[in-house]
Every structure is written in C-alpha cells, then in structure tokens.
C-alpha cells in the first residue's frame, strides 16, 4: 500500500518537526523523492488552487531537469532539445523591480529560487522577495520559493526566505533535508494543499515519497540541525571563508552562510581551479549558468581547521594559475 493509505510514523514525526519550525501558515507537507519532483508538485498545486494556468519563473533560474522544472529554466539551449515543454510559462528578471508588474490576475504562481544558484548565488536585494509576495497577494497568485539549495540551515536560518522578510505560499525543499538520502518536499497551508485532495481524487500521488527509511533519516537530520549551533556557525564560517579568500583572480564572493560562490576573472581560471583543487583533495564545483563561478558549499559540519586548509589551498592554486595565465 504505497499511496498514503496508511499513516507511517516516521513521516508524521518529520512533518510535525518541520511544521514546528515554520510560520504558522505553513503546516502541510507533501513528501517526494527529489527536489525537482517537488517543483512539479508545486506547479500542479498552484494551478489547481487558483484555477489559472500561467506560471512565472526567473531568467537564469534552475529548478531541476524534469519537464515542468525544465520549462522554468532560463537557458534556452538546455530546453530546446526537449520542446515542446509545458505551456503558459513566462519569465521575469530576478531583482528587477520593474518586472513585478508582469505578475497579473492571470498568474497562478511565481516560482523563484530564494537565492539564485546556477546564475551565480545571487541574493535578493531591496526587499525584492517581499515586494513579489505583496504583488502575488494583490493579484491572487501564489509565491513559490525554491529552497532546495538555500534551505536546511545553509544560510544561517532553517530556510533562506527567513533572511528576507518574506513568507511564501509554498516552499520547495530537497536534497539538504535527507541527510544523504533522496528526498523532496513541498510545503503550504492546509487550505491550499487540500485542493489536491479531490477533483480529481488522488490528483497527486507518489509511490516512495515519505517512505519510512528516508523520513527517519530526514527527521534525525532536521533534529540535529535545529537543536545545535550549526546554523549560527554557518554565518561565522562564512566570515572566515571571506577573510581567507582574498586574491587578485577573485573578483567577488557571493551568497550567504555556507552557500557561497567565488566569481573569478575568467572561465579559464574557474575551470583550472576546480580541476586542480580536485587533484589536491578539495572538492569545489562549477555553476551551470555563471561560468566564472566556483561553488563553495561544504557540509555544515565542516571545521574551522578544514576551512583554513581549503582556503589556503585555493590561494596556493590561484597563485599557480596566475603564473600560468600570465
């Protein structure tokens, strides 16, 4: 019996714990197997609840690789081989206040990353998310925030939106929640979530979403993060990283907490740094859209000693690269 016919205690424990750490409106969680699957569920939920069709995403966004998530992606070249994608999707520019008026009474939902990941770890500025939320409320659209990367303590708060004076209608969570096991979730109010319960019945179902093994892992992960100093320490560790990573080839460090990206002088520098770091035992990674970006997203449990080792190695490698490119 796999479609929720019986209530399983690990899933109940997990969702109750989630609810206890969220704004009072966000009480109802639907567990899935991945973040992109949760994005798909949130699209369906926004359309079902509002009775509208238009979904608005952001240019240079990334929400996953399934068909609905891909439809919201900002890179045309990544989408073209899989067209036609889902209809009635349009785009606004992240942090562009002038684009907010494109959200209208025809809009079912606006899906944004709380911090844009693939685009270069771009934070919202000038009350952007709050203004988006206010516009959505005015026209009756739902604001969906993708917390797959910023969520579960990485930005110093349990969810990234808590840093920006904004409460979304739907939260999407993913990988960070599972403690290494596959999980996703979309979270909303009971009023909104109940719209999936009928017309049609079983309007959204999952075989393995919320299975007891993964739910137990997620519960213990969430319990550790919310009952320890890991979230506060993420901000302290950010400060250490920013202080240690100073080099002429680094133009900027973006992001918050332990969701950071070095922006370097060129794509060549980024490529060489990621590869050379791996050869020396340090895992960095590229960003999908911002080609001059290098991802720094270590485990929340990373020690200050490990941070110091990693940053010193990065500076050493950048010195080597600087000699190579000059």
N, C-alpha and C positions, 0 to 999 in steps of 0.2 A: 504494500500500500504506500504509494510514493507521492501522492499529490496533496498531502496535508490532511488526509482523512483522520489521522491520529496525531495528537499533540505530543511532541518529543521534548523532554525536559531540558536538554542542552540548548536547544533553540530558544525556548522560553527564557531560560536564565540569561542567555546572551542578549536577547532583545529587551528584556527588562533592564539590564545593566546599561545598555545603550540609551534607553529612554530616560534613565535617571540622570544622565549627563547631558541631556539635550534640552533646548527650550520646550516649554510645556506643550506647545502646539504639535511638536514632532514626536508622536507617541507610537506610531505604527511602522513596523519594519517588515519588508519583504526580502528574504534572503535568497541570493542567487549563487552561481558558481564562479562569477568573474565580474569585473567592473564593467566591461562592455555589455554584458548581459543585463546588468542593472541599468545602464543607459537606455537600452532597448525598452525595458520595462517602464522607465520614466517617460519616454516618448509616448508610449501607449496610454499611460496614466494621464498625462496632460491632455491628450486628445479626447480621451473618454470622459474626463471630468468636465472639461469646458465645452465639449461638443464642437470644437473648432479643429482646423487642420494645420494651420501654419505653425512651423517650428522655426525659431530663430537661433542661429549659432553665431560664433565669432570667427572672423578671419584668423587664419593661423592657429586654429584650435585643433586639438587631438583628443578624441574620446574613446578610441578603440577601433577595431577592424571589422566588426560585423556590419551588416548592410545599413542599419539605421545610424550607427555611430559613424560609419564612413561617410554617410550623407552629410554629416555635420562637420566634416573635416575641411580645413582651409586650403589644402593643397590640391589643385585641380589635377595635376599629373598623377597623383596617387588614386584619384577617384575614377578617372576616365576609363581605365580598362574594365571597370565593373558596372558601368552605366547600362541601363537606367537605374538610378538609385531612388530612394523614396521621394515622392513629390512634395511640393509646397514647403520647401526649406529655403530660407533666405539668411543673409549674414549682415552683421554689424561689425564695426571695428572696436576691438577691446580698448577701453579707456577713452573712447571718443564720445563726449557728452552730446555732440550734435546728432549722433546716430540714434539716440534714445527714442526720438520721435517715430522711428520706424516700427516700434512696438505699438500695435493698434488693437482695436476690438476684434480683429480677425486672428490675432495671435493666440495660439493655445499655450505655448510655452517658450521660454527663453532659456537656453542651455549654455552656461558659461563654466569654464574652469575658474575656481576661486583665485588661483594663481596660474597663469598660462604656462604650461610645462614645455611642450615641444617648441614653442615660439621663443623660449629663452628665459623662463622663470620670471615672467612679468607680473608684478603685483598691481592690484587695482589702486588707482590714485584719485584724489579729490572727491572722496565719498562716492566713487563710481558705482559700487555694488548697491549702496543704499539708494541712490537715485534710480537705478534699474529696478530695484524692488518696489519703490514708490510708483514708478510708471506701470509696472505689472499690476499692482493693486488697483490703480486708477482705471485700467482698461479691462481688467478681469482675466489677465493671463497669469500663468504660474511661472515662478522663477525656480529653475533647477540648477543647483550648483554641483559641479563635478568635483568631489573631494577625494578622488582616487589617489592622487599624488600628495596633496597637502594635508590629508586627513590623518587621524590616529596619532596625534601628538607631534608630528614633524615640524610644525611651525610654532611650537610653544603653547598651543591650545589643542584641545582634542580634535577640533575641526578648524580649518583655516578661516572660515567665514566669521568666527568669533573675534578675529582681529580687526574686522572692518565694519562694525556697527550695522550688521545686516542679518536678517533671518530669512532663509529661503523657504519656499513652499515644499520643495523636495530636495533631499540630499542624496547624492550617489556616492557610495563608498566601495572600496575594492581591496586590492592586494594587502595593504598595510594592516587590515583588520584580522587577517587569517593566521598570523604568526608563522608564515611559511606554507600554509595550506591554501588551496584555491577557494576564494570566497568573493562575493559581491553583495551589495545591499542597496535598495532604495528605500528611503525613509520619508514619511509625510504624516499629515494628520489623519486621524481615523475617518473623518468626513471625506477627505479626498480619496484615501485608499479604498474606502468602501465602494467607490464607483466601479472597481474591478470585480466586485463580487457577483454581479448579475448583469443580464442584458448585454452579452451572453453570460451564462454561468460558466465558471472556470475560464474567464476571459484572459487570465494569465496564469500559467502553471509551470512547474519545474519539477523534474524528477529528483535531482540530487541537491538542489538548493536547500540549505539549512539542515543537511544531514548531520547526525549526532557527532560524528568524529570531528568534522570541520568546525561545527558550532562549539564543541568543547574546547578546541584549540583557540578559537577566536575569543571565547569567554575568558580563558586564562590570560591571553594576550592583553585584552582590554582591562582586565582586573589589575595586572601588573602596571600598565601604563598610567591608569587613573589613580592608583594608590601609592605611586612612587614619585620621585622628583625628576623623572625622565623628561617631562615636558618643559619644566623650568630650565633644566640643564641644557636642553636643545638650544635655547637662546644664548646661554653662556658659551656653549661650544661654537655657535655661530660667530660670536665676538672673537674667540681665539683664532678661528679659521681666517676671518677677515684681517686680523692683525698680522698673521703669519704670511699670508699670501699677498705679498707686495712685490711686483716685478714689472719691468718696462713692457713685457709682452702681454700683461694682463691689463685690459682697458677698464674692466668693471666686474664686480661680483654682484649678482642679482639674487633675489629670493629672500627667504626668511627661515630662521631656525636651521634645521638640517636639510632644507630643500634649497640648495644653492647651485648656482651655475657661474663658472668663470667665463667671461667673454674675453677672448684673446685676439691678438692683432690680425690673424688671418686663419682661413680654413686649413692651410698647410700646418700652422702651429698647433691647431686643435687636433688634427689627425696624428701628428707626430707625438704629441703629449699623451694621448690616450693609449697609443700602441706602446710607447716606451715605458709608461707607467705600469702597464700590464706585465711587460717583460721584467720589471723590477719588483713585482709582487704587490702592486697597488691597483685597485680596481676603480677607474673612472669610467665615463662613457660619453658618447655623443648625444646631441639633441637632434630630434628628427627634422626640425624646420630651421632653427638657428644654427647654421653650420659652423659658426665661430664659437659656439658654446660648448663647454665641457661640464658635464654633470658631476656634482659632488653631493651624493645622497647616502651617507653611511648609515649603518644601524644606529638607532637612538642610544644603544648601549656602548657606543664607541668611547674609549677612554681618552683623557687628555694626552696621555703618553702616545697613544696611537695617532691622534690628530697631529701632534707635533712631528712624529715620524713621517706621516703622509705629506704634510705641508712642506717640510724640509726637502723631501724627495722631489716634490713638484718644482720647487725653486731650483734645485740642482738640475733637473731635466730641462727646465726652461732656459737655464744658462747654457746647457749643451746645445739646445735647439737654436738659441740666439746666435751662437757661433756658426751653426750650420747654415742658417738662412741669410747671414750677412757676409 
